Amino acid sequence: MSEDQFTKLYKYIEEFRTDVGKRFEEAASDRADIKGALAELSAQVRDYHNEMKFMSHQIDKLRDAILQIAQETGIKLKVEI
Protein backbone atom coordinates (compact mmCIF):
# COMPACT_ATOMS: atom_id res chain seq x y z
CA MET A 1 0.00 0.00 0.00
CA SER A 2 1.45 3.31 -1.02
CA GLU A 3 1.69 6.23 1.34
CA ASP A 4 -0.97 8.10 -0.68
CA GLN A 5 -3.40 5.18 -0.37
CA PHE A 6 -2.70 4.92 3.34
CA THR A 7 -3.34 8.65 3.80
CA LYS A 8 -6.65 8.40 1.91
CA LEU A 9 -7.69 5.39 3.99
CA TYR A 10 -6.71 7.15 7.21
CA LYS A 11 -8.71 10.27 6.27
CA TYR A 12 -11.73 8.12 5.34
CA ILE A 13 -11.59 6.24 8.65
CA GLU A 14 -11.23 9.47 10.63
CA GLU A 15 -14.21 11.05 8.83
CA PHE A 16 -16.24 7.89 9.41
CA ARG A 17 -15.28 7.82 13.09
CA THR A 18 -16.22 11.49 13.49
CA ASP A 19 -19.56 10.94 11.75
CA VAL A 20 -20.37 7.94 13.94
CA GLY A 21 -19.41 9.90 17.05
CA LYS A 22 -21.75 12.74 16.06
CA ARG A 23 -24.57 10.28 15.46
CA PHE A 24 -24.07 8.72 18.89
CA GLU A 25 -24.11 12.18 20.49
CA GLU A 26 -27.33 13.06 18.66
CA ALA A 27 -28.91 9.76 19.74
CA ALA A 28 -27.89 10.39 23.35
CA SER A 29 -29.38 13.89 23.17
CA ASP A 30 -32.61 12.48 21.71
CA ARG A 31 -32.81 9.90 24.51
CA ALA A 32 -32.31 12.62 27.10
CA ASP A 33 -35.11 14.67 25.53
CA ILE A 34 -37.41 11.64 25.54
CA LYS A 35 -36.56 10.87 29.17
CA GLY A 36 -37.34 14.45 30.15
CA ALA A 37 -40.66 14.40 28.30
CA LEU A 38 -41.62 11.10 29.92
CA ALA A 39 -40.75 12.41 33.38
CA GLU A 40 -42.87 15.51 32.78
CA LEU A 41 -45.77 13.43 31.46
CA SER A 42 -45.49 11.07 34.41
CA ALA A 43 -45.71 13.99 36.83
CA GLN A 44 -48.76 15.33 35.03
CA VAL A 45 -50.48 11.93 35.16
CA ARG A 46 -49.67 11.61 38.87
CA ASP A 47 -51.10 15.08 39.56
CA TYR A 48 -54.22 14.32 37.52
CA HIS A 49 -54.72 11.04 39.37
CA ASN A 50 -54.43 12.80 42.73
CA GLU A 51 -56.92 15.46 41.64
CA MET A 52 -59.37 12.79 40.51
CA LYS A 53 -59.08 10.99 43.86
CA PHE A 54 -59.72 14.27 45.70
CA MET A 55 -62.70 15.14 43.49
CA SER A 56 -64.16 11.66 43.94
CA HIS A 57 -63.92 12.06 47.70
CA GLN A 58 -65.59 15.47 47.51
CA ILE A 59 -68.41 14.09 45.34
CA ASP A 60 -68.97 11.26 47.82
CA LYS A 61 -69.23 13.80 50.64
CA LEU A 62 -71.73 15.89 48.67
CA ARG A 63 -73.79 12.79 47.82
CA ASP A 64 -73.91 11.80 51.49
CA ALA A 65 -74.95 15.34 52.47
CA ILE A 66 -77.73 15.38 49.85
CA LEU A 67 -79.01 12.00 50.99
CA GLN A 68 -78.97 13.10 54.63
CA ILE A 69 -80.82 16.34 53.86
CA ALA A 70 -83.40 14.45 51.79
CA GLN A 71 -83.93 11.92 54.56
CA GLU A 72 -84.23 14.53 57.32
CA THR A 73 -86.63 16.73 55.34
CA GLY A 74 -88.66 13.82 53.97
CA ILE A 75 -87.98 14.76 50.37
CA LYS A 76 -88.01 11.80 48.00
CA LEU A 77 -85.31 12.05 45.39
CA LYS A 78 -86.32 11.25 41.80
CA VAL A 79 -82.76 10.36 40.82
CA GLU A 80 -80.79 7.76 42.71
CA ILE A 81 -77.53 9.24 43.79
Backbone as JSON Lines, residues from 0, in Angstrom:
{"i":0,"aa":"M","n":[0.85,-1.16,0.0],"ca":[0.0,0.0,0.0],"c":[0.9,1.23,0.0]}
{"i":1,"aa":"S","n":[0.63,2.12,-0.93],"ca":[1.45,3.31,-1.02],"c":[1.06,4.29,0.09]}
{"i":2,"aa":"E","n":[1.94,5.23,0.29],"ca":[1.69,6.23,1.34],"c":[0.45,7.05,1.01]}
{"i":3,"aa":"D","n":[0.2,7.34,-0.26],"ca":[-0.97,8.1,-0.68],"c":[-2.26,7.31,-0.38]}
{"i":4,"aa":"Q","n":[-2.23,6.01,-0.65],"ca":[-3.4,5.18,-0.37],"c":[-3.65,5.1,1.14]}
{"i":5,"aa":"F","n":[-2.59,4.97,1.89],"ca":[-2.7,4.92,3.34],"c":[-3.29,6.22,3.88]}
{"i":6,"aa":"T","n":[-2.84,7.35,3.37],"ca":[-3.34,8.65,3.8],"c":[-4.83,8.78,3.49]}
{"i":7,"aa":"K","n":[-5.24,8.35,2.28],"ca":[-6.65,8.4,1.91],"c":[-7.48,7.51,2.84]}
{"i":8,"aa":"L","n":[-6.98,6.32,3.11],"ca":[-7.69,5.39,3.99],"c":[-7.79,5.97,5.4]}
{"i":9,"aa":"Y","n":[-6.72,6.55,5.87],"ca":[-6.71,7.15,7.21],"c":[-7.73,8.28,7.3]}
{"i":10,"aa":"K","n":[-7.75,9.16,6.28],"ca":[-8.71,10.27,6.27],"c":[-10.15,9.73,6.25]}
{"i":11,"aa":"Y","n":[-10.39,8.7,5.44],"ca":[-11.73,8.12,5.34],"c":[-12.17,7.56,6.7]}
{"i":12,"aa":"I","n":[-11.27,6.83,7.35],"ca":[-11.59,6.24,8.65],"c":[-11.83,7.34,9.68]}
{"i":13,"aa":"E","n":[-11.05,8.37,9.68],"ca":[-11.23,9.47,10.63],"c":[-12.56,10.18,10.39]}
{"i":14,"aa":"E","n":[-12.92,10.42,9.14],"ca":[-14.21,11.05,8.83],"c":[-15.36,10.14,9.27]}
{"i":15,"aa":"F","n":[-15.21,8.85,9.02],"ca":[-16.24,7.89,9.41],"c":[-16.38,7.87,10.93]}
{"i":16,"aa":"R","n":[-15.27,7.84,11.64],"ca":[-15.28,7.82,13.09],"c":[-15.93,9.1,13.64]}
{"i":17,"aa":"T","n":[-15.62,10.22,13.06],"ca":[-16.22,11.49,13.49],"c":[-17.72,11.49,13.26]}
{"i":18,"aa":"D","n":[-18.13,11.0,12.08],"ca":[-19.56,10.94,11.75],"c":[-20.3,10.02,12.72]}
{"i":19,"aa":"V","n":[-19.74,8.87,13.01],"ca":[-20.37,7.94,13.94],"c":[-20.45,8.56,15.33]}
{"i":20,"aa":"G","n":[-19.41,9.23,15.75],"ca":[-19.41,9.9,17.05],"c":[-20.51,10.94,17.15]}
{"i":21,"aa":"K","n":[-20.69,11.73,16.08],"ca":[-21.75,12.74,16.06],"c":[-23.12,12.08,16.16]}
{"i":22,"aa":"R","n":[-23.28,10.98,15.43],"ca":[-24.57,10.28,15.46],"c":[-24.87,9.73,16.86]}
{"i":23,"aa":"F","n":[-23.88,9.21,17.52],"ca":[-24.07,8.72,18.89],"c":[-24.44,9.87,19.83]}
{"i":24,"aa":"E","n":[-23.79,11.02,19.67],"ca":[-24.11,12.18,20.49],"c":[-25.54,12.65,20.25]}
{"i":25,"aa":"E","n":[-25.96,12.66,18.99],"ca":[-27.33,13.06,18.66],"c":[-28.34,12.07,19.27]}
{"i":26,"aa":"A","n":[-28.03,10.78,19.18],"ca":[-28.91,9.76,19.74],"c":[-29.01,9.92,21.26]}
{"i":27,"aa":"A","n":[-27.89,10.2,21.9],"ca":[-27.89,10.39,23.35],"c":[-28.72,11.62,23.72]}
{"i":28,"aa":"S","n":[-28.6,12.68,22.92],"ca":[-29.38,13.89,23.17],"c":[-30.88,13.6,22.99]}
{"i":29,"aa":"D","n":[-31.21,12.84,21.95],"ca":[-32.61,12.48,21.71],"c":[-33.16,11.66,22.87]}
{"i":30,"aa":"R","n":[-32.38,10.72,23.37],"ca":[-32.81,9.9,24.51],"c":[-33.03,10.76,25.75]}
{"i":31,"aa":"A","n":[-32.15,11.72,25.96],"ca":[-32.31,12.62,27.1],"c":[-33.59,13.44,26.97]}
{"i":32,"aa":"D","n":[-33.87,13.91,25.76],"ca":[-35.11,14.67,25.53],"c":[-36.33,13.8,25.8]}
{"i":33,"aa":"I","n":[-36.29,12.57,25.34],"ca":[-37.41,11.64,25.54],"c":[-37.59,11.34,27.03]}
{"i":34,"aa":"K","n":[-36.48,11.12,27.72],"ca":[-36.56,10.87,29.17],"c":[-37.19,12.06,29.89]}
{"i":35,"aa":"G","n":[-36.79,13.26,29.52],"ca":[-37.34,14.45,30.15],"c":[-38.84,14.58,29.88]}
{"i":36,"aa":"A","n":[-39.24,14.31,28.64],"ca":[-40.66,14.4,28.3],"c":[-41.47,13.35,29.05]}
{"i":37,"aa":"L","n":[-40.92,12.15,29.18],"ca":[-41.62,11.1,29.92],"c":[-41.73,11.44,31.4]}
{"i":38,"aa":"A","n":[-40.7,12.02,31.96],"ca":[-40.75,12.41,33.38],"c":[-41.81,13.49,33.59]}
{"i":39,"aa":"E","n":[-41.87,14.45,32.67],"ca":[-42.87,15.51,32.78],"c":[-44.28,14.94,32.63]}
{"i":40,"aa":"L","n":[-44.46,14.05,31.67],"ca":[-45.77,13.43,31.46],"c":[-46.17,12.59,32.67]}
{"i":41,"aa":"S","n":[-45.23,11.88,33.23],"ca":[-45.49,11.07,34.41],"c":[-45.95,11.94,35.58]}
{"i":42,"aa":"A","n":[-45.31,13.07,35.76],"ca":[-45.71,13.99,36.83],"c":[-47.11,14.53,36.59]}
{"i":43,"aa":"Q","n":[-47.42,14.84,35.35],"ca":[-48.76,15.33,35.03],"c":[-49.82,14.27,35.29]}
{"i":44,"aa":"V","n":[-49.54,13.02,34.92],"ca":[-50.48,11.93,35.16],"c":[-50.68,11.72,36.66]}
{"i":45,"aa":"R","n":[-49.59,11.77,37.42],"ca":[-49.67,11.61,38.87],"c":[-50.53,12.71,39.49]}
{"i":46,"aa":"D","n":[-50.3,13.96,39.05],"ca":[-51.1,15.08,39.56],"c":[-52.57,14.92,39.2]}
{"i":47,"aa":"Y","n":[-52.85,14.51,37.96],"ca":[-54.22,14.32,37.52],"c":[-54.9,13.22,38.34]}
{"i":48,"aa":"H","n":[-54.18,12.14,38.58],"ca":[-54.72,11.04,39.37],"c":[-55.06,11.51,40.79]}
{"i":49,"aa":"N","n":[-54.17,12.27,41.39],"ca":[-54.43,12.8,42.73],"c":[-55.63,13.74,42.75]}
{"i":50,"aa":"E","n":[-55.76,14.57,41.72],"ca":[-56.92,15.46,41.64],"c":[-58.21,14.66,41.5]}
{"i":51,"aa":"M","n":[-58.17,13.61,40.69],"ca":[-59.37,12.79,40.51],"c":[-59.76,12.09,41.82]}
{"i":52,"aa":"K","n":[-58.78,11.61,42.57],"ca":[-59.08,10.99,43.86],"c":[-59.72,12.01,44.8]}
{"i":53,"aa":"F","n":[-59.18,13.22,44.84],"ca":[-59.72,14.27,45.7],"c":[-61.15,14.62,45.28]}
{"i":54,"aa":"M","n":[-61.37,14.8,43.98],"ca":[-62.7,15.14,43.49],"c":[-63.71,14.03,43.78]}
{"i":55,"aa":"S","n":[-63.28,12.79,43.64],"ca":[-64.16,11.66,43.94],"c":[-64.57,11.68,45.4]}
{"i":56,"aa":"H","n":[-63.63,11.97,46.26],"ca":[-63.92,12.06,47.7],"c":[-64.9,13.2,47.97]}
{"i":57,"aa":"Q","n":[-64.68,14.33,47.32],"ca":[-65.59,15.47,47.51],"c":[-67.0,15.15,47.0]}
{"i":58,"aa":"I","n":[-67.1,14.47,45.89],"ca":[-68.41,14.09,45.34],"c":[-69.12,13.13,46.29]}
{"i":59,"aa":"D","n":[-68.38,12.19,46.85],"ca":[-68.97,11.26,47.82],"c":[-69.52,12.03,49.03]}
{"i":60,"aa":"K","n":[-68.77,13.01,49.5],"ca":[-69.23,13.8,50.64],"c":[-70.5,14.58,50.29]}
{"i":61,"aa":"L","n":[-70.54,15.16,49.1],"ca":[-71.73,15.89,48.67],"c":[-72.93,14.96,48.52]}
{"i":62,"aa":"R","n":[-72.71,13.77,47.96],"ca":[-73.79,12.79,47.82],"c":[-74.35,12.41,49.19]}
{"i":63,"aa":"D","n":[-73.46,12.15,50.13],"ca":[-73.91,11.8,51.49],"c":[-74.7,12.94,52.12]}
{"i":64,"aa":"A","n":[-74.24,14.18,51.91],"ca":[-74.95,15.34,52.47],"c":[-76.33,15.48,51.84]}
{"i":65,"aa":"I","n":[-76.44,15.29,50.54],"ca":[-77.73,15.38,49.85],"c":[-78.68,14.31,50.36]}
{"i":66,"aa":"L","n":[-78.17,13.09,50.5],"ca":[-79.01,12.0,50.99],"c":[-79.48,12.27,52.42]}
{"i":67,"aa":"Q","n":[-78.61,12.79,53.25],"ca":[-78.97,13.1,54.63],"c":[-80.02,14.21,54.68]}
{"i":68,"aa":"I","n":[-79.84,15.25,53.9],"ca":[-80.82,16.34,53.86],"c":[-82.17,15.82,53.36]}
{"i":69,"aa":"A","n":[-82.16,15.0,52.33],"ca":[-83.4,14.45,51.79],"c":[-84.1,13.58,52.84]}
{"i":70,"aa":"Q","n":[-83.34,12.8,53.55],"ca":[-83.93,11.92,54.56],"c":[-84.51,12.74,55.72]}
{"i":71,"aa":"E","n":[-83.77,13.74,56.18],"ca":[-84.23,14.53,57.32],"c":[-85.41,15.43,56.97]}
{"i":72,"aa":"T","n":[-85.51,15.85,55.74],"ca":[-86.63,16.73,55.34],"c":[-87.8,15.94,54.75]}
{"i":73,"aa":"G","n":[-87.6,14.65,54.53],"ca":[-88.66,13.82,53.97],"c":[-88.85,13.99,52.48]}
{"i":74,"aa":"I","n":[-87.9,14.58,51.82],"ca":[-87.98,14.76,50.37],"c":[-87.55,13.47,49.69]}
{"i":75,"aa":"K","n":[-88.37,13.0,48.75],"ca":[-88.01,11.8,48.0],"c":[-87.28,12.23,46.74]}
{"i":76,"aa":"L","n":[-86.11,11.7,46.55],"ca":[-85.31,12.05,45.39],"c":[-85.76,11.25,44.18]}
{"i":77,"aa":"K","n":[-85.9,11.91,43.02],"ca":[-86.32,11.25,41.8],"c":[-85.14,10.5,41.16]}
{"i":78,"aa":"V","n":[-83.96,10.97,41.4],"ca":[-82.76,10.36,40.82],"c":[-81.99,9.69,41.94]}
{"i":79,"aa":"E","n":[-81.59,8.46,41.69],"ca":[-80.79,7.76,42.71],"c":[-79.36,8.26,42.62]}
{"i":80,"aa":"I","n":[-78.87,8.67,43.74],"ca":[-77.53,9.24,43.79],"c":[-76.55,8.18,44.27]}
